[in-house]
Amino acid sequence: MLKHPLPRLDKDEELSNLLLPYCRFERGTIFIDQVSGHKIACGDCTDEKFLSKLFGNEKAALAIHDPPYNFIAFQKSDVQEFINWSKKWIELSYHHLKKNASLYIWLGADQNNHFQPLGSFLLMMSQTDFKSKSFITMRNQRGFGTLKNWMSIRQELLYYVKGKPFFNVNAEYTDIPKVLKGYYKKINGRVTENIERSKSENIRAGNVWIDIQQVFYRMEENVNGCYAQKPIKAIERIINASSKKRDLVIDFFSHSGTTLLASEKLQRKCFTVDIEPVFCEISLRRLENFRTSGKTGWQNSNPFYKEINSDKRLKNYLKKKYNIEYK
Ligand SMILES: C[S@@+](CC[C@H](N)C(=O)[O-])C[C@H]1O[C@@H](n2cnc3c(N)ncnc32)[C@H](O)[C@@H]1O
């Protein structure tokens, strides 16, 4: 079995820099995909001019944003700084969304710090023109937990709307079988129970998602080098419920390109942004790899495997710093 790991790129600037010559992106690059019309833009999502260039006259039906809310990734900036910064990309999202559109935001809540930034973020959102719609919780279990507190296995996902957008959760069934009978109701004079009344064998998705596996290294969709990948299944659920085929979906924090990939799979068009050239390149490679191999990630390998394998400096660096051997 091939085993070619790539350490977290956000934590190793030197490694990231060694990969830059293999990236088709630098700050300001907007890559236009000729097959499906997707765009991958390398820049700052709070830069109004850059976003205007990216969008032109197009407006999106759905935004799915996953900002770096974890303060380590966010260079220890304090909560207020995070909120001021978020306000900018939220306002720009509002501007680039259609009259009737949906906005989903993945966020964290630090239980040792008054559940921030979630608390302040909710207040900030209440002062915008978006209307709150749902507060989804996705089960996000990585390890076996600590004995010092309740294990934190929750991932918050906020759902807001602008106007009255399309929403269809009808087809969004979980993998959880309907085992409990109940909700008796009289139909044509006969008492029926829920299992015989409904179309599906499974439970429809509500605002607690326990049927989605957090991405980890043994999954096909895993992208080595990334640190904050969201499961494709979760993004597909959002896209299916809140957009139609050929709609424009936007994501200002591309990273491993999950929203881009899910949009491709579900025949939506995606405009995605990342400030780091290396994550823009990974997003593009993930799309290209999917088109040629049907694979959604690089289990046991990574997006830069070929280049690393033929680049002595990169090989030596990985061997010396991480004891990773490429053969
Ligand atoms: C939490 S990750 C997103 C993960 C993504 N949902 C996925 O499934 O791979 C956040 C990403 O935002 C990018 N980022 C941080 N600040 C940014 C900014 N101002 N503009 C655009 N992207 C930014 C980071 O480089 C990082 O790749």
The ligand as an SDF file (V2000), in Angstrom:
LIG
                    3D

 27 29  0  0  0  0  0  0  0  0999 V2000
  -11.3310   26.1400    8.2960 C   0  0  0  0  0  0  0  0  0  0  0  0
  -10.5440   26.1780    6.7470 S   0  0  0  0  0  0  0  0  0  0  0  0
  -11.8540   25.7780    5.6260 C   0  0  0  0  0  0  0  0  0  0  0  0
  -12.0580   24.2750    5.4560 C   0  0  0  0  0  0  0  0  0  0  0  0
  -12.9430   23.8590    4.2930 C   0  0  0  0  0  0  0  0  0  0  0  0
  -14.3390   23.9950    4.6010 N   0  0  0  0  0  0  0  0  0  0  0  0
  -12.6900   22.4230    3.8540 C   0  0  0  0  0  0  0  0  0  0  0  0
  -13.5960   21.5880    3.9000 O   0  0  0  0  0  0  0  0  0  0  0  0
  -11.5650   22.1280    3.4610 O   0  0  0  0  0  0  0  0  0  0  0  0
  -10.2610   27.9000    6.5490 C   0  0  0  0  0  0  0  0  0  0  0  0
   -9.4830   28.3460    5.3020 C   0  0  0  0  0  0  0  0  0  0  0  0
   -9.6410   29.7760    5.2000 O   0  0  0  0  0  0  0  0  0  0  0  0
   -8.4740   30.3430    4.6170 C   0  0  0  0  0  0  0  0  0  0  0  0
   -8.4820   31.7870    4.9590 N   0  0  0  0  0  0  0  0  0  0  0  0
   -8.1100   32.3770    6.1190 C   0  0  0  0  0  0  0  0  0  0  0  0
   -8.2740   33.7140    6.0530 N   0  0  0  0  0  0  0  0  0  0  0  0
   -8.7900   33.9880    4.8190 C   0  0  0  0  0  0  0  0  0  0  0  0
   -9.1920   35.1780    4.1520 C   0  0  0  0  0  0  0  0  0  0  0  0
   -9.0980   36.3680    4.7300 N   0  0  0  0  0  0  0  0  0  0  0  0
   -9.6830   35.0720    2.8900 N   0  0  0  0  0  0  0  0  0  0  0  0
   -9.7780   33.8560    2.2770 C   0  0  0  0  0  0  0  0  0  0  0  0
   -9.4020   32.7010    2.8700 N   0  0  0  0  0  0  0  0  0  0  0  0
   -8.9090   32.7540    4.1170 C   0  0  0  0  0  0  0  0  0  0  0  0
   -7.3480   29.5120    5.2230 C   0  0  0  0  0  0  0  0  0  0  0  0
   -6.1860   29.5770    4.3970 O   0  0  0  0  0  0  0  0  0  0  0  0
   -7.9680   28.1120    5.3040 C   0  0  0  0  0  0  0  0  0  0  0  0
   -7.5980   27.3470    4.1890 O   0  0  0  0  0  0  0  0  0  0  0  0
  1  2  1  0
  2  3  1  0
  2 10  1  0
  3  4  1  0
  4  5  1  0
  5  6  1  0
  5  7  1  0
  7  8  2  0
  7  9  1  0
 10 11  1  0
 11 12  1  0
 11 26  1  0
 12 13  1  0
 13 14  1  0
 13 24  1  0
 14 15  1  0
 14 23  1  0
 15 16  2  0
 16 17  1  0
 17 18  1  0
 17 23  2  0
 18 19  1  0
 18 20  2  0
 20 21  1  0
 21 22  2  0
 22 23  1  0
 24 25  1  0
 24 26  1  0
 26 27  1  0
M  CHG  2   2   1   9  -1
M  END
$$$$
